[in-house]
Amino acid sequence: MIARTLRGSLGAAAVAGLLLSATPAVSAPAASASTPYTLLRGAHFSPDTPGVDVYLTAFSGGTATLWLSKVGYGDVSGYHRVSPGLYAVSMRPHGAAASTPAALSWTLTASPGQAYTAAAVGMNKHLKGIVLRDDLSQPRHGNGSVRVIQAASQAPHVDVTAQGGPSIARDTAFATQTAYATVPAGSWPIVAQSVEKPALQARANVSISAGSIHTVVVLDAPNGRIALHTLLDATGPSTAPVGGVPAGGGAAAGRAVAPSVWLALGVVIAGALVAGTGLALRLGSRRRR
């Protein structure tokens, strides 16, 4: 599914801000085998990579159908409907012109009726682009589904458990993700614990309704800690959120943001020449010289 990954030199500046969605969070029909579209969202899971702008360019026609601006570590967009087909996902430093060679580029094949998360993961030196298959199919009766994305470099491996309930992830390595685990409906304290440093833990209360699907993201936090952010991937067998999901690790983290304040980012036009986007982009003083 990932045809090419290129290493970008985006630097290690701190990132603040969460501006991801072109629309507020609403419910819309989830993708299924009979739907003619694909659900796609973008994510930034590289702890030491600064803010980026993300372009999604269709190989057929060369039109940029998705634009994510100032995407920082821990940010995840809402799902957007796109036409099935082959796409290039390209990342540029925030504010760089669309004509600037991309610092990181990879491809995805969007199949009809499927849902995906396109994400940059890992430390900047080993940055790579991945495409996660999001399973929005209905969990067993009376249960929800939960998976883990391990994006915390400060905990090389983590265990994630629903306290008093099932284990969700065991010994999950940094920059990897797990399969979906079945968790009975209810309110659960979710605990992530570093395998190497058991005292390094993070907790979050997650309300899991019957038929809901969730992603738990383990992130780096200030002062050597880790944190959990939970995403609601779908509320049931027929609905999935489309629009912004506030899950970021920048200045907006921990603040309730009304849907009305999301900035409309729109659809923009980009060139179809994505083959040359693999040139590494130099920033800072190197670029100025």
Secondary structure as UniProt FT lines:
FT   STRAND          26..29
FT   TURN            33..34
FT   STRAND          38..45
FT   TURN            47..48
FT   STRAND          52..58
FT   TURN            59..61
FT   STRAND          64..71
FT   TURN            73..74
FT   STRAND          79..82
FT   STRAND          85..93
FT   TURN            94..95
FT   TURN            98..99
FT   STRAND          104..110
FT   TURN            112..113
FT   STRAND          115..121
FT   HELIX           124..126
FT   STRAND          128..134
FT   TURN            141..142
FT   STRAND          143..151
FT   TURN            153..154
FT   STRAND          157..162
FT   TURN            163..164
FT   STRAND          167..173
FT   TURN            174..175
FT   STRAND          176..177
FT   STRAND          181..184
FT   STRAND          186..194
FT   TURN            198..199
FT   STRAND          201..208
FT   TURN            210..211
FT   STRAND          213..221
FT   HELIX           222..224
FT   STRAND          225..234
FT   TURN            237..238
FT   STRAND          239..242
FT   TURN            251..254
FT   HELIX           259..261
FT   TURN            275..278
FT   HELIX           284..288
//
